[in-house]
Amino acid sequence: MAREPLPDADPPPHAPDLRPASAWLARHDLAGARPTPLLAGRLVARERARIVAALIAAALIIAASLAAASTFGGFRPYRTLSLLVLTVLVAGLVTAQLLLDRWVRRVDQRAGAELSRRAAHPIQPGWRAVLGPAYAVYAFATFAGAMALVGSALAVPDPTVRQLAVVLLIGLLGATAINVVQLRHLLRRPVVAEDEESLTVDVIMRVEDARDLTMPNVQLSLPMVLVFGAAPVWWGAAAVAYLLLCLFAYILLRVRTPPSVTVARRAMSLR
């Protein structure tokens, strides 16, 4: 006689752990929603992509710092070579981010192909729903402020300061290109949803990822290279003021704007 499986038997060895998905739903006021292997798998892929993206940003900061250090006491040909190496490395990091986003997109496409059905009226949120005007203005303002700092450093007669400013310019443009690649991926990422709840979850994940992109980690870190280098006192004061102002505005933005779940439900009501 065949034995009946025990009701408390262990799950299959390859079954995803649903506890992180349950905790994620509870943090977003969706405790009534059912955690699924689909959500668990997407959250794992998303977390891995965040870690790799953070490593890419760290590599950019380290590379720019090393290129800046080479400007002190080095020969001019060596300084030029360091700038070329930095430019090539930045291009490689942008490509790495593009490949990372493509991997996440393939994960979502495979997950969508396994759905038994799709949401009746799936939406493809635009930048206003995903990022929002306030975060878009903040991202543009931080970029404009960083470029203004670099431009003022380029006007300094000291050749060492100008060389450091070129390093900052390459790093800032590289960071901006990486952010543009990430935002483009968020806006073009396929909708993976089979019902109203999973559709809300999909939009929440987009909104959170977009908001994380607006944190100007590289833009705030790179000017410090010049602050502790050969920059004039007035430039160092301007860089510190820029840093404090950006941090204050970011905190205010996070406190004053509605949470991601509210933004997602608002976008759902407009479809």
N, C-alpha and C positions, 0 to 999 in steps of 0.2 A: 504494500500500500504506500502510495507516495505521501510524503510528509508535506503538510502545509507550511509555507514560509511564516516565520514569526512576524507579528506585527511591528516589532521594534527592531527588525533586522537592519544591519548597517546598509547605507546606500551603496550603489555600485562604486567601484574604485575611481572611475573617471567622472562621477557626478560632481558638478560644481558646488562649492560651499555657498549656500544661500544666506548665511548669517550676515555677511557684509552688505548684501542687497537689502535685507530686512532693516539693518541699521541705517542705510542710506535713505530708504523710504521713510523711516521714522523721523529722521532729521529734517525732512522736507514736508512734514505734515501730511504724509501719505501712508500712515500706518495701516489704513484699511486696505491698501493695495496688496496684491499677492506677489511676493518675490518669485521670480522665474529664473530658470537657467539662462534665458536670453539676457535679462538684465544683469545677472551676475557676470556673464562673459563680457558684456560691453563695459561694465565697470572695471574689470581687470585690464582689458585692453586700454581703456582710458587712463588708468593709473600708470601703466607701463609707459604710455606715450608721454605723460606728464614728467615722469622721471627722466626719460631720454631728452625731452625738450629742456629740462633744467640743466642737464649735463651739456647740451649744446650751448646754452647761454653762458654757463660757467667757462666752457672752453673759449668762447669769444672774449670774455673778460680777461682771462689769463693770457690769451694770445696778444691782446691789445696791450696789456701791462708789460709783457716781455718786449714787445716792439717799442714801447715807450722807454723801457730801461736801456735799450740799445742806442738811444739817442745821446746818452751821456758818455762822453769820452770816446766815442767810436769814430772811425773814419767815415767820410761821406759815402764811399761806395758801399760800405757795410750798412749804413743807415738806409740807403736806397734799397738794398737787398731785403732788409727787414720789412720795409713797406710792401714790397712785391710779395714776399712770403705771407704777410698778413692778409693782403688782398686775395691771394689764392685760397688761403685757409677760410676766409669769410665766405667766399663763393662755395667752398666745399661744405661749410656748415649750413648754408642756405639750401643746398642740394640735399643734405642729410635730413633737414626738416621737411622738405618736399617728399622724400621717400617715406619718412615716418608717417606723414599725413595720408599718403597713399595706402600704407599698410593698415591704418585705422579704417580707412574707407573700405578696403577689401573685407575687413572683419565685419563691418556693418552690412556690406552687401551679402556676405555669406549668411549672416544672421537673418537678414530679410528674406533670403531665398528659402529658409527653413520654416517660415511662418505658415501656419495653416490658412490664414486669411489676413488681409490687410485692412487697416482702418478705412471706413466707408468714404471719408473725405479727408485724406491726408493733406497736410499743408507743408509748404516749404518756406519757413520763416525768412524774411528779409533782414537787412542789417538793423532796421529800426526795432524789430521785435527781439532780435538776438543780442545786439549790443546796446542800442538805445542812444538817443541824441546826447544825453549827459556824458556817458562814457566815451562816445565818439569825440565830443569836444575836448574832454580831458586828454585823450590819447593824442589828439592833434596839438593841444597846448604844450604837453610835455615834449613832444618832438620839436615844436617850434622853439621852445625855450632852450633845449639842448643845442639846436643848430645856431641859435643866437650866441650862446656861450662860445661855441667853436669859432664862429665868425669873428667875434671880438678877440679871441686868442690869435687868429690868423693875422690880425692887424697889429699885433705887438712886434716891434722891430727885432726882438731877440730871435735869432734863427733856431735856437733850441726849442723855444716856446712854439714857434710856428711848426716845427717838425712834430712836436707832441700834438699840436692841434690837428695835423693831418692824420695822425694815428686815431685820434678821437673821431674824426670825420668818417674814416673807413669803418670803425667799429659801430658808430651810430647808424650809418647807412645799412650795414649788415644786419644789425638788430631790427631795424625797421623793415627790411626785406623779409626777415624771418617772421615777424608779426603779420605782415601782409599775407604771406603764404599760409599761416595758420588761420587767419580770418577767412581767407578764400576757401579753405577746406571746410570750415564750420558752415559757411553759407551754402556750399555745394554738397555737403554730406547727405547721403540718402536718408529719408525718413524711415525709421524702423519701428513700426507700431502695428498691432493687430486689434487694438481696441482703444477706447477713450483714455484709459489710465496710462497705457504704454505710450500713447501719443503725447500726453502731458509730460511724462518722464523724459521723452526724447527732447522736447523743447527745453525742459529744465537743464538738461545736460549741456545743450548748446549755449544757453544763457550763462551758465557758470563758467564754461570754457572761455567764452568771449570776454567776460569780466576779468578773468585771470590774465588775459592777454594785455589788458590796459595797465597792469602794474609795471611801471617802467624800471625794472631791475637793472638792465644794462645802461639805460639812459641816466640813471642816478649813480651808478657805480663808476662809469668811465671818467666823468669829470674829476673824480677824486685823484685820478692819476696825475693830473696837472696840479691839483691843489698841493700835493705833497712833492711836487717836482720843482720846476723853475718858474712857475707862473707868478706874476706880480700879485701884491697883496690885494689890490682891488678886485682882481679876477677870482682869487680864492674866496673872498667875501661874497662875490656874486654867485659862485658855484654853491657855497654852503646855503645861501638864501634860496637858491633854486631848489636844492635838495629838501629843505624844510618846508617850502611852500608846496612842493609836489606831494610830500608825505601828508601834510595837513589836508590838502584838497582830496587826496585819495581816501583818507579816513572819513572825511565829511561826506564824500560821495557814497561810500559803503553804508554809512549810517542813514543817510537821508533817502536813498533810493529803495524802492520796494524789493523784497526778497525775490529770488529767482522763481519760486513756485507761484507767486502772485503775478509776475510778468508772464509766465507760461500760461496761466489760466486766462489772463487778459487776452493774450494772443489767440487762444483757443476760442474765446467768445467772439472774436472778430472774423473768424474764418467763414 
